[in-house]
């Protein structure tokens, strides 16, 4: 069994850790320095607090457009040092639960629960304790628990904020079927093909003949 801790909007959360009063207020994070091909482009908002969304600020807006929607909106650039510190805090906390952890991605940690010091606890109790512990570190998290790391990651990404699938295949299928195919982060060309087929959910994707999917798309989505 595996658990995955996922910190949504990780870069923005890392930037606001030292300013916790802003976590419940409108705030936004801009994308990184534009590439050479985009030198004439303006920075765009890529991450938002819930309060900013409620103020009708949307991803893809420029800072000026965001401020037009929300006059009090603070807009931040990414801070790699704070992101590194936040990731280290996440890993140190997870390391207190199990020696078998993996830094899967920025804001994502995978835990092998076979080595968990709290493995005797009910999964939901463990997840609730974990959320509370990370909250004390000024990190709002989501947690998924499932039979394998990939499924646990999806459960964490779409948990509200906890999703426990365990080893129940029926529960896993019920959870996966309505998820959008974008949940698998397919390549743009692959997504375009799926959209052309009218495939919008994982349930629709898995209903296709597997051999034909492999022939057309390879094993990327399997």
Secondary structure, DSSP 8 states (H G I E B T S, - for coil): -EEEEE-TTHHHHHHHTT-GGGTTS-EEEE-----GGGTTS--BEEEE-HHHHHTT--TT-BHHHHHHH-TT-EEE---HHHHHHHHHHHHHHHHTTBS-EEEEETTEEEEEGGGBTTTTS-HHHHHHHHHHHHHHTT---EEEEESSHHHHHHHHHT-SSEEEEET-HHHHHHHHHTSBGGGG---HHHHHHHHHHT--BHHHHHTS-HHHHHHHHTTTT-
